[in-house]
Amino acid sequence: MTKEEIINLDTEVVSVETFEKIFASDCIIGFQKVGQSGLKDDCDWYILTLIDGEEVNLYCKRI
């Protein structure tokens, strides 16, 4: 997945499959699992750090 595609997903709820594609990208240099989201039901909240230092908030449905 490209950096631009990942940025476009900021604040979105993504599937486990999409989440795995994002983490396979060379654009990601770090991530933090923040925990259960208070904004998105049944989702975990993650903050991803991209190679340029930009951060993206993602939510992934809990399995």
Beta strands, then each sheet from edge to edge (+ up, - down):
strand 1: 13-14
strand 2: 28-36
strand 3: 43-50
strand 4: 55-61
sheet 1: 1+ 4+ 3- 2+
end
